[in-house]
Amino acid sequence: MTRKYFGTDGIRGRANRVITPDLALKVGQAAALAFRRGEHQNRVVIGKDTRLSGYMIEYAMVAGFTSVGMNVMLLGPMPTPAVAMLTRSLRADLGVMISASHNLFEDNGIKLFGPDGFKLSDDMEREIEALIDTDLGARLAPSAGLGRAKRIEGVHARYIEFAKRTLPRHLDLEGLRIVVDCANGAAYKVAPEALWELGAEVVSIGVEPDGFNINRDVGSTATDALSKKVRELRADIGIALDGDADRVVIVDERGALVDGDQLMAVVARSWRDEGRLSRPGIVATVMSNLGLERYLGGLGLSLARTAVGDRYVLEHMREHGYNLGGEQSGHIILSDYATTGDGLVAALQVLACVKAQNRPVSEVCHCFEPLPQVLKNVRYRSGKPLEQETVVTAIEASRQKLGQNGRLVIRPSGTEPVIRVMAEGDDRDLVQSAVDDVVEALTAAAA
């Protein structure tokens, strides 16, 4: 069943066009009604990143929550994983993160967490969608039953202490020179502070948010500035977070990028050696490189694959008992510590491996050679091009062309009218040809 508002990671779109004050108010009302428990006055925590539109959406949601009798605790700019953690820590009935993650400032979004700190299931999102489209005016609280709103102090310190405790007690970061890029986003205060308190020499970039510059030429999707700074300062490592700090990639001392697949390999190897893996394997999406799967196989570990989206990774982890999973993009989920991807906590686990092995990051974090991988996007206006016979035939032909030594993944985007075509294998030319054939058929079908 197609959902009207929610995509693969909450509700997301252009601020004041898709994500309007009216929609934000209704989401607040509907979510409050869906999570109303008992006779007490329920409460919600709201965090946000540094986008200009965050103010508008925040206050509209406050109006929505309070209008149906829910109390609101405002956190201000905070990472998504911090909001998830504080939802549980503050015994809230619901958590909200206002962010469009790695998108530029023009977009924004609304992510919801249940009282357990986990993102909502598809069924719960459908329930909230159904409520949004009802007459919510009939469900307003009486004048004496309205909710209150207040800002909560000290939340940055609480999250910093939480993150620091995830580093093994016998380790600190003394002697490491770290460049951290906070994408001018939600972690611009907490990430540098946590790293410094753990003993590192810290140089920060992307820590001057102005409402417009989140993810602009900085962060996990734009690492050139970080690579340049690491080489310039001869730093040991560069850490790049995205706008809401739920994902991380790094660059080594040479300025070379290390993606989420490599980071999962590092942590998986370390946790296997320490007996910390709850199951002999990890969970990743269909987009993770085949090289990761082969590397894990050499360690005696399996790779379970899910649909794209960290929520689906986490659902599989919870259902099957894994405690490590993530995405190539840098969403790393360490369920021993967090209920969602946490860029800072994942970075600390990698830093623990670097310190324990006392070797350069380029040696510790480049675990395998990725197989050639090609990804192309095909935009379409309407219809179902994937169901057209010419496209089905092209996809099957490309799969046969790749055979047992490659993979072809076709998936519609969950947030825009785009079909993503990805292939990988040992032969780059063959991979490129397989993608091109499918893209050509899709382009013709979408014309």
Secondary structure by P-SEA (a helix, b strand, c coil): ccccccccccccccccccccaaaaaaaaaaaaaaacccccccbbbbbbccccaaaaaaaaaaaaaaaabbbbbbbccccaaaaaaaaaaacccbbbbbccccccccccbbbbbccccccccaaaaaaaaaaaaccccccccccccbbbbbbbcaaaaaaaaaaaaaccccccccccbbbbbcccccccccaaaaaaaacccccccccccccccccccccccccaaaaaaaaaacccbbbbbccccccccccccccccccaaaaaaaaaaaaaaacccccccccccccccaaaaaaaaaacbbbbbbcccaaaaaaaaaacccccccccccccccccccccccaaaaaaaaaaaaaaaccccccccccccccbbbbbbbbbccccccccaaaaaaaaaaaaaacccbbbbbbccccccbbbbbbbcccaaaaaaaaaaaaaaaaaaac
